[in-house]
Amino acid sequence: MCRSIKTLRPPVLEHDATEEDIRAAALQYVRKISGFRAPAAHNQEVFDRAVDAVAEATGELLQDLVVRGAGGAKTAKGAA
């Protein structure tokens, strides 16, 4: 796991993950697996699409996760 990717679900994160938090994690993930910090111009489009896809999947995951703990089961977005 990339050390700069943070856990984005409660209770680890004190607040709901923002779109910025999710996009930053997606960018770090794509950088890690591609081996490129910044892609060459000819790879920029595919790099950006990968970041978008990972961010979308991450958002869906966080929205649908059920976190159990004190206070009962809640989704990561805070709905009961």
Biopython code that builds the backbone (N, CA, C, O; Angstrom):
import numpy as np
from Bio.PDB.StructureBuilder import StructureBuilder

atoms = [
    (1, "MET", "N", (0.861, -1.186, 0.000)),
    (1, "MET", "CA", (0.000, 0.000, 0.000)),
    (1, "MET", "C", (0.890, 1.226, 0.000)),
    (1, "MET", "O", (1.909, 1.279, 0.690)),
    (2, "CYS", "N", (0.495, 2.185, -0.769)),
    (2, "CYS", "CA", (1.219, 3.447, -0.822)),
    (2, "CYS", "C", (1.062, 4.141, 0.530)),
    (2, "CYS", "O", (-0.057, 4.304, 1.016)),
    (3, "ARG", "N", (2.148, 4.541, 1.124)),
    (3, "ARG", "CA", (2.087, 5.115, 2.465)),
    (3, "ARG", "C", (1.340, 6.433, 2.528)),
    (3, "ARG", "O", (0.849, 6.803, 3.595)),
    (4, "SER", "N", (1.236, 7.158, 1.410)),
    (4, "SER", "CA", (0.564, 8.453, 1.459)),
    (4, "SER", "C", (-0.937, 8.358, 1.212)),
    (4, "SER", "O", (-1.630, 9.374, 1.247)),
    (5, "ILE", "N", (-1.449, 7.159, 0.964)),
    (5, "ILE", "CA", (-2.895, 6.990, 0.839)),
    (5, "ILE", "C", (-3.453, 6.767, 2.245)),
    (5, "ILE", "O", (-3.038, 5.849, 2.952)),
    (6, "LYS", "N", (-4.385, 7.610, 2.630)),
    (6, "LYS", "CA", (-4.965, 7.558, 3.966)),
    (6, "LYS", "C", (-6.296, 6.814, 3.956)),
    (6, "LYS", "O", (-6.978, 6.757, 2.933)),
    (7, "THR", "N", (-6.656, 6.245, 5.103)),
    (7, "THR", "CA", (-7.966, 5.626, 5.261)),
    (7, "THR", "C", (-9.011, 6.736, 5.198)),
    (7, "THR", "O", (-8.883, 7.758, 5.871)),
    (8, "LEU", "N", (-10.046, 6.525, 4.384)),
    (8, "LEU", "CA", (-11.032, 7.582, 4.157)),
    (8, "LEU", "C", (-12.398, 7.303, 4.777)),
    (8, "LEU", "O", (-13.370, 7.985, 4.453)),
    (9, "ARG", "N", (-12.487, 6.334, 5.643)),
    (9, "ARG", "CA", (-13.780, 6.030, 6.244)),
    (9, "ARG", "C", (-13.752, 6.346, 7.734)),
    (9, "ARG", "O", (-12.703, 6.305, 8.377)),
    (10, "PRO", "N", (-14.936, 6.664, 8.269)),
    (10, "PRO", "CA", (-15.016, 6.835, 9.711)),
    (10, "PRO", "C", (-14.886, 5.481, 10.391)),
    (10, "PRO", "O", (-15.226, 4.482, 9.757)),
    (11, "PRO", "N", (-14.437, 5.372, 11.586)),
    (11, "PRO", "CA", (-14.057, 6.466, 12.473)),
    (11, "PRO", "C", (-12.610, 6.905, 12.305)),
    (11, "PRO", "O", (-12.158, 7.800, 13.018)),
    (12, "VAL", "N", (-11.872, 6.298, 11.380)),
    (12, "VAL", "CA", (-10.469, 6.684, 11.176)),
    (12, "VAL", "C", (-10.386, 8.135, 10.744)),
    (12, "VAL", "O", (-9.591, 8.898, 11.293)),
    (13, "LEU", "N", (-11.186, 8.525, 9.779)),
    (13, "LEU", "CA", (-11.274, 9.914, 9.334)),
    (13, "LEU", "C", (-12.384, 10.566, 10.142)),
    (13, "LEU", "O", (-13.500, 10.047, 10.189)),
    (14, "GLU", "N", (-12.099, 11.685, 10.773)),
    (14, "GLU", "CA", (-13.064, 12.304, 11.683)),
    (14, "GLU", "C", (-14.276, 12.887, 10.963)),
    (14, "GLU", "O", (-15.318, 13.104, 11.582)),
    (15, "HIS", "N", (-14.150, 13.142, 9.669)),
    (15, "HIS", "CA", (-15.250, 13.707, 8.892)),
    (15, "HIS", "C", (-15.463, 12.843, 7.655)),
    (15, "HIS", "O", (-14.633, 11.988, 7.346)),
    (16, "ASP", "N", (-16.553, 13.057, 6.954)),
    (16, "ASP", "CA", (-16.768, 12.341, 5.703)),
    (16, "ASP", "C", (-15.684, 12.733, 4.713)),
    (16, "ASP", "O", (-15.258, 13.888, 4.672)),
    (17, "ALA", "N", (-15.244, 11.783, 3.927)),
    (17, "ALA", "CA", (-14.233, 12.061, 2.908)),
    (17, "ALA", "C", (-14.806, 13.032, 1.888)),
    (17, "ALA", "O", (-15.931, 12.865, 1.418)),
    (18, "THR", "N", (-14.030, 14.034, 1.554)),
    (18, "THR", "CA", (-14.451, 14.998, 0.546)),
    (18, "THR", "C", (-14.064, 14.485, -0.832)),
    (18, "THR", "O", (-13.281, 13.542, -0.953)),
    (19, "GLU", "N", (-14.612, 15.105, -1.868)),
    (19, "GLU", "CA", (-14.208, 14.750, -3.225)),
    (19, "GLU", "C", (-12.706, 14.965, -3.407)),
    (19, "GLU", "O", (-12.047, 14.211, -4.123)),
    (20, "GLU", "N", (-12.178, 15.985, -2.762)),
    (20, "GLU", "CA", (-10.738, 16.261, -2.825)),
    (20, "GLU", "C", (-9.935, 15.127, -2.174)),
    (20, "GLU", "O", (-8.912, 14.706, -2.714)),
    (21, "ASP", "N", (-10.390, 14.637, -1.023)),
    (21, "ASP", "CA", (-9.729, 13.513, -0.350)),
    (21, "ASP", "C", (-9.723, 12.275, -1.256)),
    (21, "ASP", "O", (-8.708, 11.593, -1.398)),
    (22, "ILE", "N", (-10.880, 12.008, -1.862)),
    (22, "ILE", "CA", (-11.022, 10.830, -2.710)),
    (22, "ILE", "C", (-10.146, 10.950, -3.953)),
    (22, "ILE", "O", (-9.474, 9.992, -4.334)),
    (23, "ARG", "N", (-10.151, 12.108, -4.577)),
    (23, "ARG", "CA", (-9.342, 12.319, -5.791)),
    (23, "ARG", "C", (-7.852, 12.214, -5.465)),
    (23, "ARG", "O", (-7.094, 11.642, -6.249)),
    (24, "ALA", "N", (-7.421, 12.752, -4.330)),
    (24, "ALA", "CA", (-6.011, 12.677, -3.947)),
    (24, "ALA", "C", (-5.582, 11.224, -3.744)),
    (24, "ALA", "O", (-4.491, 10.836, -4.162)),
    (25, "ALA", "N", (-6.427, 10.427, -3.110)),
    (25, "ALA", "CA", (-6.109, 9.009, -2.915)),
    (25, "ALA", "C", (-6.065, 8.280, -4.250)),
    (25, "ALA", "O", (-5.193, 7.441, -4.474)),
    (26, "ALA", "N", (-7.007, 8.600, -5.141)),
    (26, "ALA", "CA", (-7.035, 7.971, -6.468)),
    (26, "ALA", "C", (-5.775, 8.322, -7.256)),
    (26, "ALA", "O", (-5.192, 7.464, -7.919)),
    (27, "LEU", "N", (-5.366, 9.567, -7.182)),
    (27, "LEU", "CA", (-4.148, 9.999, -7.876)),
    (27, "LEU", "C", (-2.928, 9.255, -7.350)),
    (27, "LEU", "O", (-2.095, 8.800, -8.133)),
    (28, "GLN", "N", (-2.817, 9.129, -6.032)),
    (28, "GLN", "CA", (-1.688, 8.405, -5.442)),
    (28, "GLN", "C", (-1.678, 6.943, -5.874)),
    (28, "GLN", "O", (-0.623, 6.378, -6.161)),
    (29, "TYR", "N", (-2.860, 6.338, -5.916)),
    (29, "TYR", "CA", (-2.971, 4.943, -6.337)),
    (29, "TYR", "C", (-2.511, 4.776, -7.783)),
    (29, "TYR", "O", (-1.713, 3.886, -8.078)),
    (30, "VAL", "N", (-2.998, 5.610, -8.674)),
    (30, "VAL", "CA", (-2.626, 5.513, -10.089)),
    (30, "VAL", "C", (-1.138, 5.790, -10.270)),
    (30, "VAL", "O", (-0.481, 5.126, -11.072)),
    (31, "ARG", "N", (-0.603, 6.752, -9.541)),
    (31, "ARG", "CA", (0.845, 7.017, -9.602)),
    (31, "ARG", "C", (1.637, 5.780, -9.186)),
    (31, "ARG", "O", (2.622, 5.413, -9.825)),
    (32, "LYS", "N", (1.188, 5.147, -8.106)),
    (32, "LYS", "CA", (1.894, 3.984, -7.585)),
    (32, "LYS", "C", (1.882, 2.830, -8.578)),
    (32, "LYS", "O", (2.930, 2.252, -8.867)),
    (33, "ILE", "N", (0.710, 2.490, -9.104)),
    (33, "ILE", "CA", (0.643, 1.315, -9.966)),
    (33, "ILE", "C", (1.206, 1.573, -11.356)),
    (33, "ILE", "O", (1.658, 0.641, -12.020)),
    (34, "SER", "N", (1.185, 2.846, -11.812)),
    (34, "SER", "CA", (1.736, 3.145, -13.138)),
    (34, "SER", "C", (3.248, 3.340, -13.083)),
    (34, "SER", "O", (3.938, 3.157, -14.086)),
    (35, "GLY", "N", (3.757, 3.707, -11.921)),
    (35, "GLY", "CA", (5.181, 3.983, -11.795)),
    (35, "GLY", "C", (5.561, 5.382, -12.254)),
    (35, "GLY", "O", (6.746, 5.705, -12.347)),
    (36, "PHE", "N", (4.566, 6.214, -12.541)),
    (36, "PHE", "CA", (4.820, 7.581, -12.998)),
    (36, "PHE", "C", (4.225, 8.583, -12.028)),
    (36, "PHE", "O", (3.048, 8.495, -11.678)),
    (37, "ARG", "N", (5.043, 9.540, -11.592)),
    (37, "ARG", "CA", (4.516, 10.619, -10.771)),
    (37, "ARG", "C", (3.678, 11.550, -11.635)),
    (37, "ARG", "O", (2.606, 11.999, -11.229)),
    (38, "ALA", "N", (4.177, 11.830, -12.821)),
    (38, "ALA", "CA", (3.456, 12.642, -13.803)),
    (38, "ALA", "C", (3.639, 11.961, -15.152)),
    (38, "ALA", "O", (4.770, 11.691, -15.554)),
    (39, "PRO", "N", (2.568, 11.684, -15.843)),
    (39, "PRO", "CA", (2.679, 10.974, -17.114)),
    (39, "PRO", "C", (3.204, 11.876, -18.234)),
    (39, "PRO", "O", (3.065, 13.098, -18.179)),
    (40, "ALA", "N", (3.798, 11.264, -19.231)),
    (40, "ALA", "CA", (4.198, 11.987, -20.435)),
    (40, "ALA", "C", (2.931, 12.464, -21.145)),
    (40, "ALA", "O", (1.848, 11.924, -20.917)),
    (41, "ALA", "N", (3.066, 13.453, -21.985)),
    (41, "ALA", "CA", (1.916, 14.036, -22.684)),
    (41, "ALA", "C", (1.099, 12.972, -23.419)),
    (41, "ALA", "O", (-0.129, 13.043, -23.440)),
    (42, "HIS", "N", (1.762, 11.998, -24.015)),
    (42, "HIS", "CA", (1.037, 10.976, -24.773)),
    (42, "HIS", "C", (0.284, 9.993, -23.874)),
    (42, "HIS", "O", (-0.531, 9.212, -24.367)),
    (43, "ASN", "N", (0.542, 10.019, -22.574)),
    (43, "ASN", "CA", (-0.169, 9.156, -21.626)),
    (43, "ASN", "C", (-1.122, 9.927, -20.706)),
    (43, "ASN", "O", (-1.798, 9.326, -19.872)),
    (44, "GLN", "N", (-1.177, 11.243, -20.854)),
    (44, "GLN", "CA", (-1.969, 12.063, -19.933)),
    (44, "GLN", "C", (-3.448, 11.676, -19.929)),
    (44, "GLN", "O", (-4.052, 11.574, -18.861)),
    (45, "GLU", "N", (-4.030, 11.462, -21.091)),
    (45, "GLU", "CA", (-5.464, 11.153, -21.169)),
    (45, "GLU", "C", (-5.794, 9.839, -20.462)),
    (45, "GLU", "O", (-6.748, 9.775, -19.686)),
    (46, "VAL", "N", (-5.025, 8.809, -20.721)),
    (46, "VAL", "CA", (-5.297, 7.512, -20.092)),
    (46, "VAL", "C", (-5.035, 7.584, -18.583)),
    (46, "VAL", "O", (-5.746, 6.952, -17.802)),
    (47, "PHE", "N", (-4.034, 8.337, -18.176)),
    (47, "PHE", "CA", (-3.730, 8.541, -16.761)),
    (47, "PHE", "C", (-4.915, 9.223, -16.074)),
    (47, "PHE", "O", (-5.359, 8.788, -15.012)),
    (48, "ASP", "N", (-5.425, 10.300, -16.691)),
    (48, "ASP", "CA", (-6.557, 11.032, -16.121)),
    (48, "ASP", "C", (-7.818, 10.162, -16.057)),
    (48, "ASP", "O", (-8.571, 10.229, -15.085)),
    (49, "ARG", "N", (-8.042, 9.357, -17.078)),
    (49, "ARG", "CA", (-9.202, 8.450, -17.065)),
    (49, "ARG", "C", (-9.083, 7.445, -15.925)),
    (49, "ARG", "O", (-10.072, 7.122, -15.268)),
    (50, "ALA", "N", (-7.872, 6.953, -15.694)),
    (50, "ALA", "CA", (-7.664, 5.992, -14.609)),
    (50, "ALA", "C", (-7.940, 6.651, -13.259)),
    (50, "ALA", "O", (-8.581, 6.047, -12.399)),
    (51, "VAL", "N", (-7.466, 7.871, -13.065)),
    (51, "VAL", "CA", (-7.720, 8.584, -11.813)),
    (51, "VAL", "C", (-9.224, 8.786, -11.626)),
    (51, "VAL", "O", (-9.745, 8.590, -10.529)),
    (52, "ASP", "N", (-9.918, 9.177, -12.692)),
    (52, "ASP", "CA", (-11.373, 9.368, -12.615)),
    (52, "ASP", "C", (-12.085, 8.074, -12.233)),
    (52, "ASP", "O", (-12.984, 8.080, -11.391)),
    (53, "ALA", "N", (-11.680, 6.963, -12.855)),
    (53, "ALA", "CA", (-12.321, 5.672, -12.591)),
    (53, "ALA", "C", (-12.081, 5.218, -11.152)),
    (53, "ALA", "O", (-12.999, 4.732, -10.491)),
    (54, "VAL", "N", (-10.859, 5.375, -10.672)),
    (54, "VAL", "CA", (-10.545, 4.977, -9.298)),
    (54, "VAL", "C", (-11.288, 5.878, -8.311)),
    (54, "VAL", "O", (-11.798, 5.392, -7.302)),
    (55, "ALA", "N", (-11.355, 7.169, -8.585)),
    (55, "ALA", "CA", (-12.074, 8.095, -7.702)),
    (55, "ALA", "C", (-13.562, 7.740, -7.657)),
    (55, "ALA", "O", (-14.171, 7.757, -6.587)),
    (56, "GLU", "N", (-14.144, 7.421, -8.805)),
    (56, "GLU", "CA", (-15.556, 7.053, -8.842)),
    (56, "GLU", "C", (-15.809, 5.770, -8.051)),
    (56, "GLU", "O", (-16.754, 5.700, -7.265)),
    (57, "ALA", "N", (-14.974, 4.765, -8.256)),
    (57, "ALA", "CA", (-15.133, 3.502, -7.526)),
    (57, "ALA", "C", (-14.946, 3.720, -6.023)),
    (57, "ALA", "O", (-15.650, 3.113, -5.216)),
    (58, "THR", "N", (-14.010, 4.573, -5.652)),
    (58, "THR", "CA", (-13.768, 4.862, -4.238)),
    (58, "THR", "C", (-14.966, 5.562, -3.617)),
    (58, "THR", "O", (-15.377, 5.228, -2.506)),
    (59, "GLY", "N", (-15.522, 6.524, -4.324)),
    (59, "GLY", "CA", (-16.705, 7.221, -3.832)),
    (59, "GLY", "C", (-17.871, 6.277, -3.617)),
    (59, "GLY", "O", (-18.570, 6.364, -2.608)),
    (60, "GLU", "N", (-18.082, 5.364, -4.574)),
    (60, "GLU", "CA", (-19.152, 4.367, -4.440)),
    (60, "GLU", "C", (-18.894, 3.447, -3.263)),
    (60, "GLU", "O", (-19.814, 3.135, -2.506)),
    (61, "LEU", "N", (-17.667, 3.014, -3.102)),
    (61, "LEU", "CA", (-17.316, 2.154, -1.978)),
    (61, "LEU", "C", (-17.612, 2.844, -0.652)),
    (61, "LEU", "O", (-18.267, 2.273, 0.220)),
    (62, "LEU", "N", (-17.127, 4.073, -0.505)),
    (62, "LEU", "CA", (-17.333, 4.792, 0.748)),
    (62, "LEU", "C", (-18.813, 5.064, 1.004)),
    (62, "LEU", "O", (-19.260, 5.034, 2.150)),
    (63, "GLN", "N", (-19.564, 5.326, -0.043)),
    (63, "GLN", "CA", (-20.997, 5.587, 0.110)),
    (63, "GLN", "C", (-21.741, 4.343, 0.584)),
    (63, "GLN", "O", (-22.687, 4.446, 1.365)),
    (64, "ASP", "N", (-21.320, 3.173, 0.117)),
    (64, "ASP", "CA", (-22.048, 1.939, 0.399)),
    (64, "ASP", "C", (-21.505, 1.139, 1.582)),
    (64, "ASP", "O", (-22.169, 0.210, 2.041)),
    (65, "LEU", "N", (-20.329, 1.470, 2.082)),
    (65, "LEU", "CA", (-19.764, 0.738, 3.214)),
    (65, "LEU", "C", (-20.647, 0.881, 4.444)),
    (65, "LEU", "O", (-21.228, 1.937, 4.695)),
    (66, "VAL", "N", (-20.733, -0.184, 5.192)),
    (66, "VAL", "CA", (-21.412, -0.149, 6.480)),
    (66, "VAL", "C", (-20.333, -0.291, 7.543)),
    (66, "VAL", "O", (-19.601, -1.279, 7.582)),
    (67, "VAL", "N", (-20.251, 0.718, 8.405)),
    (67, "VAL", "CA", (-19.242, 0.732, 9.464)),
    (67, "VAL", "C", (-19.949, 0.461, 10.775)),
    (67, "VAL", "O", (-20.870, 1.181, 11.162)),
    (68, "ARG", "N", (-19.511, -0.578, 11.447)),
    (68, "ARG", "CA", (-20.128, -0.939, 12.727)),
    (68, "ARG", "C", (-19.243, -0.480, 13.866)),
    (68, "ARG", "O", (-18.017, -0.529, 13.776)),
    (69, "GLY", "N", (-19.865, -0.042, 14.918)),
    (69, "GLY", "CA", (-19.114, 0.402, 16.088)),
    (69, "GLY", "C", (-20.050, 1.060, 17.070)),
    (69, "GLY", "O", (-21.267, 0.895, 16.993)),
    (70, "ALA", "N", (-19.488, 1.792, 17.975)),
    (70, "ALA", "CA", (-20.308, 2.512, 18.950)),
    (70, "ALA", "C", (-21.284, 3.414, 18.211)),
    (70, "ALA", "O", (-20.882, 4.154, 17.314)),
    (71, "GLY", "N", (-22.527, 3.364, 18.565)),
    (71, "GLY", "CA", (-23.532, 4.177, 17.901)),
    (71, "GLY", "C", (-24.273, 3.420, 16.814)),
    (71, "GLY", "O", (-25.097, 4.003, 16.110)),
    (72, "GLY", "N", (-23.997, 2.145, 16.666)),
    (72, "GLY", "CA", (-24.728, 1.343, 15.694)),
    (72, "GLY", "C", (-24.092, 1.348, 14.328)),
    (72, "GLY", "O", (-23.076, 2.003, 14.095)),
    (73, "ALA", "N", (-24.709, 0.602, 13.425)),
    (73, "ALA", "CA", (-24.205, 0.502, 12.055)),
    (73, "ALA", "C", (-24.532, 1.765, 11.288)),
    (73, "ALA", "O", (-25.660, 2.256, 11.332)),
    (74, "LYS", "N", (-23.549, 2.284, 10.590)),
    (74, "LYS", "CA", (-23.729, 3.464, 9.750)),
    (74, "LYS", "C", (-22.967, 3.254, 8.471)),
    (74, "LYS", "O", (-21.981, 2.519, 8.433)),
    (75, "THR", "N", (-23.427, 3.899, 7.429)),
    (75, "THR", "CA", (-22.622, 3.882, 6.215)),
    (75, "THR", "C", (-21.498, 4.872, 6.412)),
    (75, "THR", "O", (-21.548, 5.708, 7.314)),
    (76, "ALA", "N", (-20.494, 4.782, 5.577)),
    (76, "ALA", "CA", (-19.356, 5.675, 5.689)),
    (76, "ALA", "C", (-19.763, 7.130, 5.489)),
    (76, "ALA", "O", (-19.076, 8.026, 5.980)),
    (77, "LYS", "N", (-20.858, 7.388, 4.784)),
    (77, "LYS", "CA", (-21.329, 8.754, 4.580)),
    (77, "LYS", "C", (-22.194, 9.256, 5.720)),
    (77, "LYS", "O", (-22.669, 10.391, 5.681)),
    (78, "GLY", "N", (-22.410, 8.420, 6.746)),
    (78, "GLY", "CA", (-23.108, 8.861, 7.943)),
    (78, "GLY", "C", (-24.586, 8.543, 7.995)),
    (78, "GLY", "O", (-25.231, 8.856, 8.996)),
    (79, "ALA", "N", (-25.150, 7.941, 6.971)),
    (79, "ALA", "CA", (-26.566, 7.596, 7.015)),
    (79, "ALA", "C", (-26.763, 6.352, 7.873)),
    (79, "ALA", "O", (-25.908, 5.466, 7.882)),
    (80, "ALA", "N", (-27.861, 6.279, 8.581)),
    (80, "ALA", "CA", (-28.124, 5.105, 9.418)),
    (80, "ALA", "C", (-28.594, 3.946, 8.610)),
    (80, "ALA", "O", (-28.861, 2.877, 9.159)),
]
sb = StructureBuilder()
sb.init_structure("model")
sb.init_model(0)
sb.init_chain("A")
sb.init_seg("    ")
for serial, (resi, resn, name, xyz) in enumerate(atoms, 1):
    if name == "N":
        sb.init_residue(resn, " ", resi, " ")
    sb.init_atom(name, np.array(xyz, "f"), 0.0, 1.0, " ", f" {name:<3s}", serial, name[0])
structure = sb.get_structure()
